[in-house]
């Protein structure tokens, strides 16, 4: 499992953590099946399935962190309304229970279609956007592409405008610039993305599924 592999790589003894009850793993599809009513997310069922587990963990540990793939599964199946409903349920739950949430969402920052509403809808429900792959590589690829496509005097103006009009969600510079370009200069955005894709492909970097975070640190 990718999560336990990352934890072990970070020095976490996952076996002992599970024995202590400090790390608990649940099947995303099993959780989803208990949160749905006639194929539609049900908030009461979600609170019963998730809230009880969180409550027990918070009784034992002052800080609780959750990594959730519920949105990932629904989004990959094309059920975006259901995925957004689950995110809203998480946010409402965070109003009564203190925990830190990391959600996975399969968005490719190098795909222009991600900026046609999908990324915006994800940002509306999260506090941070964190790329799964190398953030610095993506930022540099976008910066390099912008310098190739735009006149020098326009590059600084673009960064200033994208900084002023970026969403409230905290995100890397590359995604913020692409959001602004896609909304105001769509043809230029396509040219920038094409060059950024080419650069990252040459350097062995590819598209990145976006990781988004919501909730607050206890």
C-alpha positions as CSV (number, residue, x, y, z in Angstrom):
1,X,0.0,0.0,0.0
2,X,1.4,3.4,-1.0
3,X,0.5,5.1,2.2
4,X,2.3,2.6,4.5
5,X,5.3,2.6,2.1
6,X,5.6,6.4,2.4
7,X,5.2,6.2,6.2
8,X,7.9,3.5,6.5
9,X,10.2,5.6,4.2
10,X,9.7,8.4,6.6
11,X,10.8,6.3,9.6
12,X,7.4,5.2,10.9
13,X,7.1,1.7,12.3
14,X,3.7,1.0,10.7
15,X,3.5,-2.5,12.1
16,X,3.8,-1.4,15.8
17,X,1.7,1.7,15.1
18,X,-1.1,-0.6,14.0
19,X,-0.6,-2.9,17.0
20,X,-0.9,0.1,19.3
21,X,-4.0,1.4,17.5
22,X,-2.1,4.5,16.5
23,X,-2.5,3.7,12.8
24,X,-5.8,2.4,11.5
25,X,-6.5,1.4,7.9
26,X,-10.0,1.1,6.4
27,X,-11.0,0.1,2.8
28,X,-12.2,3.2,1.0
29,X,-14.9,1.3,-0.9
30,X,-16.2,-0.3,2.3
31,X,-16.4,3.2,4.0
32,X,-18.1,4.6,0.9
33,X,-20.7,1.8,0.8
34,X,-21.7,2.7,4.4
35,X,-22.0,6.4,3.5
36,X,-24.3,6.1,0.5
37,X,-28.1,5.9,0.3
38,X,-29.4,4.8,-3.1
39,X,-26.1,5.7,-4.7
40,X,-26.0,9.2,-3.2
41,X,-23.8,10.3,-0.3
42,X,-25.8,10.6,3.0
43,X,-24.5,13.0,5.6
44,X,-26.0,11.2,8.6
45,X,-24.5,7.9,7.4
46,X,-21.2,9.6,6.8
47,X,-21.1,11.1,10.3
48,X,-22.0,7.7,11.8
49,X,-19.3,5.9,9.8
50,X,-16.5,8.5,10.1
51,X,-17.4,10.5,13.2
52,X,-17.4,7.6,15.6
53,X,-13.9,6.4,14.5
54,X,-12.5,10.0,14.7
55,X,-14.1,10.4,18.2
56,X,-12.4,7.3,19.5
57,X,-9.0,8.2,18.1
58,X,-9.2,11.8,19.5
59,X,-9.9,10.3,23.0
60,X,-6.5,8.6,22.8
61,X,-4.4,11.0,20.8
62,X,-4.3,14.8,20.8
63,X,-3.6,15.0,17.1
64,X,-5.4,13.0,14.5
65,X,-4.5,12.9,10.8
66,X,-6.7,11.4,8.2
67,X,-5.7,10.4,4.6
68,X,-8.8,9.8,2.6
69,X,-9.3,8.3,-0.9
70,X,-13.1,8.6,-0.9
71,X,-13.0,11.6,-3.2
72,X,-10.4,9.9,-5.4
73,X,-12.6,6.9,-6.1
74,X,-15.7,8.9,-6.8
75,X,-13.8,11.4,-9.0
76,X,-12.2,8.6,-11.0
77,X,-15.6,7.1,-11.7
78,X,-16.9,10.4,-13.0
79,X,-19.1,11.0,-10.0
80,X,-18.0,14.6,-9.3
81,X,-21.2,15.7,-7.5
82,X,-20.9,12.8,-5.1
83,X,-17.2,13.6,-4.6
84,X,-18.0,17.2,-3.8
85,X,-20.7,16.1,-1.4
86,X,-18.3,13.9,0.5
87,X,-15.9,16.9,0.7
88,X,-18.6,19.1,2.2
89,X,-19.4,16.4,4.7
90,X,-15.7,16.3,5.8
91,X,-15.7,20.1,6.2
92,X,-18.9,20.1,8.3
93,X,-17.4,17.3,10.5
94,X,-14.3,19.4,11.0
95,X,-16.5,22.1,12.6
96,X,-17.2,19.8,15.5
97,X,-14.1,17.5,15.6
98,X,-10.5,18.7,15.3
99,X,-8.4,16.7,12.9
100,X,-6.1,17.2,9.9
101,X,-7.4,15.9,6.6
102,X,-5.5,15.0,3.4
103,X,-7.6,14.1,0.4
104,X,-6.4,12.6,-2.8
105,X,-7.9,13.8,-6.1
106,X,-6.7,12.6,-9.6
107,X,-6.2,15.9,-11.3
108,X,-3.3,16.4,-13.8
109,X,-1.9,19.9,-13.6
110,X,-0.4,19.5,-17.1
111,X,-3.9,18.8,-18.6
112,X,-5.7,21.9,-19.7
113,X,-9.1,20.3,-19.0
114,X,-8.2,20.4,-15.2
115,X,-8.5,24.2,-15.3
116,X,-12.0,24.2,-16.9
117,X,-13.8,24.0,-13.6
118,X,-12.5,20.8,-12.0
119,X,-9.6,22.4,-10.2
120,X,-11.7,25.4,-9.2
121,X,-14.4,23.1,-7.7
122,X,-11.7,21.3,-5.7
123,X,-10.2,24.5,-4.5
124,X,-13.6,25.8,-3.3
125,X,-13.7,22.9,-0.7
126,X,-10.1,22.8,0.4
127,X,-7.6,25.1,2.2
128,X,-4.4,23.9,0.3
129,X,-3.5,22.3,-3.1
130,X,-0.4,20.1,-2.9
131,X,0.9,18.4,-6.1
132,X,1.8,14.8,-5.7
133,X,5.0,15.0,-7.7
134,X,7.8,17.5,-7.7
135,X,6.3,20.9,-7.1
136,X,9.5,22.8,-8.0
137,X,9.9,21.0,-11.3
138,X,6.3,22.0,-12.3
139,X,6.8,25.6,-11.3
140,X,10.1,25.8,-13.2
141,X,8.5,24.1,-16.3
142,X,5.7,26.7,-16.3
143,X,8.0,29.6,-15.7
144,X,10.3,28.5,-18.5
145,X,7.3,28.0,-20.9
146,X,6.0,31.5,-20.0
147,X,9.3,33.1,-20.8
148,X,9.3,31.4,-24.2
149,X,5.7,32.3,-25.0
150,X,5.3,35.8,-23.7
151,X,7.2,39.1,-24.2
152,X,9.6,39.8,-21.3
153,X,7.6,42.8,-20.1
154,X,4.5,40.7,-19.9
155,X,6.0,38.0,-17.7
156,X,6.2,40.1,-14.5
157,X,2.7,41.5,-15.2
158,X,1.3,37.9,-15.4
159,X,2.9,36.9,-12.1
160,X,1.5,40.0,-10.5
161,X,-2.0,39.5,-11.8
162,X,-2.1,35.8,-11.0
163,X,-1.0,36.6,-7.4
164,X,-3.7,39.2,-7.0
165,X,-6.5,37.1,-8.3
166,X,-5.6,33.6,-7.1
167,X,-8.2,31.6,-5.2
168,X,-8.1,31.7,-1.4
169,X,-6.8,28.1,-1.5
170,X,-3.0,28.0,-0.9
171,X,-1.3,26.5,-4.0
172,X,2.0,26.5,-5.8
173,X,2.8,29.4,-8.1
174,X,2.6,27.1,-11.2
175,X,-1.0,26.1,-10.6
176,X,-2.0,29.7,-9.7
177,X,-0.5,31.1,-12.9
178,X,-2.2,28.4,-15.0
179,X,-5.5,29.1,-13.5
180,X,-5.3,32.8,-14.3
181,X,-4.0,32.1,-17.8
182,X,-6.8,29.6,-18.5
183,X,-9.5,32.0,-17.5
184,X,-8.1,35.1,-19.2
185,X,-5.8,34.0,-22.0
186,X,-6.9,30.4,-22.9
187,X,-4.9,30.2,-26.1
188,X,-1.7,31.3,-24.4
189,X,-2.5,28.8,-21.6
190,X,-2.5,26.0,-24.1
191,X,0.8,27.1,-25.6
192,X,2.4,27.3,-22.1
193,X,1.0,23.9,-21.0
194,X,2.3,22.3,-24.2
195,X,5.8,23.6,-23.6
196,X,5.7,22.7,-19.9
197,X,4.6,19.1,-20.8
198,X,7.4,18.8,-23.3
199,X,10.0,20.0,-20.8
200,X,8.8,17.7,-18.0
201,X,8.7,14.8,-20.4
202,X,12.3,15.4,-21.4
203,X,13.3,15.5,-17.8
204,X,11.4,12.4,-16.8
205,X,8.7,14.2,-15.0
206,X,5.1,13.6,-15.9
207,X,1.6,14.7,-14.9
208,X,0.8,14.9,-11.2
209,X,-2.4,13.9,-9.5
210,X,-3.2,16.8,-7.3
211,X,-3.4,16.2,-3.5
212,X,-5.6,18.6,-1.7
213,X,-5.9,19.3,2.0
214,X,-8.8,20.5,4.1
215,X,-9.4,20.9,7.8
216,X,-7.1,22.4,10.4
217,X,-4.3,21.1,12.5
218,X,-5.5,20.5,16.1
